């Protein structure tokens, strides 16, 4: 990968990234067992590896220099996965994890159920209404081109929201303006809030749709850290002429057996007994000891 200008994220090894992803999952469960309300835990767990790879390997951003014009921009289009982003940012050093636990979801908290750039420095764009993130990312990438900047704009979407026409209008526009500085990651967990995606809106042949719109398409296992690192390493230069989409095959609720592919865990909360059960499952899934964060 040709490096764009800007501050470099410390490049962690695959083994280190796997440890950080496990830490992120543990902290997610802890928050889900602490907060007195539903957390979008299923989709959070499906993007935990992707976000770990981005914030600790792929994104060039310095938490102590958030105004650097050459920093990479990250947009969470699936805004309901905000808590996973908050914890990934905390692990990266943007702010303390305890701050999230203490105020998450409260009135005037910087850590709302969807990310807000006004409330939380480091959030590049307020999101939550699905299907809009890619269009915002296209505008930011095009603006960077006009200003002569060489950073990347990275957008993480859920596969369900790509059933919306606004996504494909943005995809067509990105190719038209040859925005090689734009990278989209797709959380392809094949689940929506109320059902499985292919039962409700047929997206397959999914990679071919992106190819038809002129994008560079990468298919990867969204839970295999070595594959995610390889995908990041192989990104074309930011000044290239084609946007890239990385389609990540994922499992909603990954790592917790009673949550995996279970529609009931699109969002939920964990009582004390279920929290211990979730920790035990996570420990068994990854061969590491999960405990209260």
Secondary structure, DSSP 4 states (H G I P E B T S, - for coil): -PPPSSPPPP---HHHHHHHHHHHHHHHHHHHHHSSS-B-HHHHHHHHHHHHHIIIII----TT-TT-TTS-EEEESSGGGHHHHHHHHHHHTSS-HHHHHHHTTSTT-SS-SS--TTTSTT--S---STT-HHHHHHHHHHHHHHHT----EEEEEETGGGGSHHHHHHHHHHHHTT-TTEEEEEEE--B-SSSBHHHHS---SHHHHHHHTT-EEEEEETT-HHHHHHHHHTPPPTTSSS-EEEEEE--TTTT-TTTTT-GGGSSB---HHHHHHHHHHHHHHHTS-----
